[in-house]
Amino acid sequence: MFQFVSRRLLLAIPVIFGILVVTFLLARLIPGDPCKSIIGEKATEEACEAFYEAKGLNEPIPVQFAVYMGDLAQGDFGDSIRFSRPVTQIMVERLPLTIELTMAALAIALIVGIPLGIISAMRHNSAVDVGTMAFANIGVSMPVFWLGLMMIWLFAFKLGLFPPSGRLTAGVVSIPYYVAWGWPVEEGTFWFTLNEFISNHYIFNSLITWDWAVLRDSVHHLVLPAVALSTIPMAIIARMTRSSLLDTMGRDYVRTARAKGARDRRVVVRHALRNALLPVVTIIGLQLGALLSGAVLTETVFGLAGAGTMLFEAITARDFPIITAFTVVIAVGYVVINLIVDVSYAYLDPRIRLE
């Protein structure tokens, strides 16, 4: 197992490096001028020359890349062109919300999608099966931005059940756990950055500090965007679970278990489901990566200040360091997710050995 994980991590290095090179080049070759985007369309040539000099953009692209790689080797993603702040600080502030939104959407997709797929497979060709698959097709067909707007209109403005935007209600403050516990953490250090990143996960932070007001409020704000983001992966997982389970239930060992008088529920849970989960796990891994990219539209519609919104603003403003850093972080997330999926195969199917 250790050799397998080590080999996969080593193979991921050229993949991540290739993504870094492509992102670095595309961010600088796409049409648009960061000077005009940030200073304004009426910026003079002298002002732009001074802007490029200050931001290091007057050097050739190979030189810029060499400088960036030198800083990245020291754990420095550079400074934002637009905000003149370290990109690491921006990621610490923005990424936790996107991670919370992605995990919540995935949890909803799994909790709803897998049972729907199982029920549909057990009631094959019945009205329940047809209705479930029709629901799944509708879920796949609805764009996230349209569904988000409809949910805001209905559940926020018409019914008043959920807030239309934002992460916390005005006046509700999440106190970092290290402050609540009285931990002395020096600002500017690695441990301060790490603790800030963890405490910016408001749901987790409120759980470990027993701040139930923040927990209720943050979950209340997260419901609508998480449900909107979960619809497409929920439908895909339901359809894949149904298809894989139907294929597994036609195998000889399942028919043998039924011939011995085992109940359908026991046959599904003990014999068919575990073997049917292999392709489902693959789809879950792919959908988790897709959720990270889908968060861009969801965060924009619901006014959430997450990584997706930040990436969209950075592309608009041609903020190259933020574009490159966030893209690399998402790529690393994809690599880790695929590694977890591969390792989980050996657990789900003992016939598979990771060598």
PECORHU-V152902 format. One record per backbone hydrogen bond with DSSP energy under -1.0 kcal/mol. NH is the residue of the N-H (numbers start at 1). CO is the residue of the C=O. E is the energy in kcal/mol with one decimal. If there is no record, write none. Layout:
NH|CO|E, NH|CO|E
This chain:
5|1|-2.5, 6|2|-2.6, 7|3|-2.5, 8|4|-2.3, 9|5|-2.3, 10|6|-2.2, 11|7|-2.4, 12|8|-1.3, 16|12|-2.8, 17|13|-2.5, 18|14|-2.5, 19|15|-2.3, 20|16|-2.4, 21|17|-2.5, 22|18|-2.6, 23|19|-2.7, 24|20|-2.4, 25|21|-2.4, 26|22|-2.9, 27|23|-2.4, 29|25|-1.4, 30|26|-1.8, 37|33|-2.3, 38|34|-2.0, 39|35|-2.7, 43|40|-1.6, 48|44|-2.3, 49|45|-2.6, 50|46|-2.2, 51|47|-2.2, 52|48|-3.0, 53|49|-2.2, 54|50|-2.2, 55|51|-2.1, 57|52|-2.3, 64|60|-2.4, 65|61|-2.6, 66|62|-2.2, 67|63|-2.4, 68|64|-2.4, 69|65|-2.7, 70|66|-2.0, 71|67|-2.1, 72|68|-2.8, 73|69|-2.1, 75|72|-2.0, 76|71|-2.5, 80|85|-3.5, 84|80|-1.6, 87|78|-2.8, 90|86|-1.4, 91|87|-2.5, 92|88|-2.3, 93|89|-1.5, 94|90|-2.3, 95|91|-2.5, 98|94|-1.2, 99|95|-2.6, 100|96|-2.6, 101|97|-2.7, 102|98|-2.6, 103|99|-2.7, 104|100|-2.4, 105|101|-2.3, 106|102|-2.5, 107|103|-2.4, 108|104|-2.2, 109|105|-2.4, 110|106|-2.4, 111|107|-2.8, 112|108|-2.2, 113|109|-2.3, 114|110|-1.5, 116|112|-1.8, 117|113|-2.2, 118|114|-2.4, 119|115|-2.8, 120|116|-2.4, 121|117|-2.0, 122|118|-2.5, 123|119|-1.8, 124|121|-1.0, 126|123|-2.0, 130|126|-2.3, 131|127|-2.7, 132|128|-2.6, 133|129|-2.4, 134|130|-2.0, 135|131|-2.1, 136|132|-2.2, 137|133|-2.5, 138|134|-2.1, 139|135|-2.2, 140|136|-2.1, 141|137|-1.7, 142|138|-1.3, 147|143|-2.5, 148|144|-2.7, 149|145|-1.9, 150|146|-2.3, 151|147|-2.5, 152|148|-2.2, 153|149|-2.4, 154|150|-2.4, 155|151|-2.4, 156|152|-1.3, 157|152|-2.1, 158|153|-1.7, 159|154|-2.4, 161|155|-2.5, 162|155|-1.5, 166|302|-1.3, 172|169|-2.4, 180|176|-2.5, 181|177|-2.4, 183|178|-2.8, 189|186|-1.2, 193|189|-2.0, 194|190|-2.6, 195|191|-2.5, 196|192|-2.4, 197|193|-2.3, 198|194|-2.2, 199|195|-2.6, 200|196|-1.6, 201|198|-1.6, 202|200|-1.4, 205|201|-3.1, 206|202|-2.6, 207|203|-1.6, 208|204|-2.1, 209|205|-1.2, 211|206|-2.1, 212|210|-1.3, 215|211|-1.9, 216|212|-2.7, 217|213|-2.1, 218|214|-2.9, 219|215|-2.3, 220|216|-2.3, 221|217|-2.0, 222|218|-1.3, 223|219|-1.2, 226|222|-2.1, 227|223|-2.6, 228|224|-2.5, 229|225|-2.3, 230|226|-1.5, 234|230|-2.5, 235|231|-2.1, 236|232|-2.3, 237|233|-2.7, 238|234|-2.2, 239|235|-2.2, 240|236|-2.4, 241|237|-2.7, 242|238|-2.2, 243|239|-2.4, 244|240|-2.8, 245|241|-2.4, 246|242|-2.3, 247|243|-1.8, 248|244|-2.1, 249|245|-2.6, 251|248|-2.0, 255|251|-1.8, 256|252|-2.5, 257|253|-1.8, 258|254|-2.1, 259|255|-2.3, 260|256|-1.5, 261|258|-1.6, 262|257|-1.9, 267|263|-2.6, 268|264|-2.6, 269|265|-2.6, 270|266|-2.8, 271|267|-1.6, 272|267|-2.1, 273|268|-3.5, 276|272|-1.8, 281|277|-3.0, 282|278|-1.6, 283|279|-2.1, 284|280|-2.5, 285|281|-2.3, 286|282|-2.1, 287|283|-2.9, 288|284|-2.2, 289|285|-1.5, 290|286|-2.0, 291|287|-2.3, 292|288|-1.1, 293|289|-1.2, 294|290|-2.7, 295|291|-1.3, 296|293|-1.3, 298|294|-1.7, 299|295|-2.8, 300|296|-1.6, 301|297|-2.6, 302|298|-2.3, 304|299|-2.5, 306|304|-1.8, 310|306|-2.0, 311|307|-2.7, 312|308|-2.2, 313|309|-2.5, 314|310|-2.4, 315|311|-2.3, 316|312|-2.0, 317|313|-2.2, 319|314|-2.9, 320|318|-1.5, 323|319|-2.1, 324|320|-2.6, 325|321|-2.4, 326|322|-2.5, 327|323|-1.9, 328|324|-2.3, 329|325|-2.3, 330|326|-2.2, 331|327|-2.2, 332|328|-2.5, 333|329|-2.0, 334|330|-2.1, 335|331|-2.1, 336|332|-2.4, 337|333|-2.5, 338|334|-2.5, 339|335|-2.0, 340|336|-2.4, 341|337|-2.3, 342|338|-2.3, 343|339|-2.3, 344|340|-2.1, 348|344|-2.3, 349|345|-2.7, 352|349|-2.4
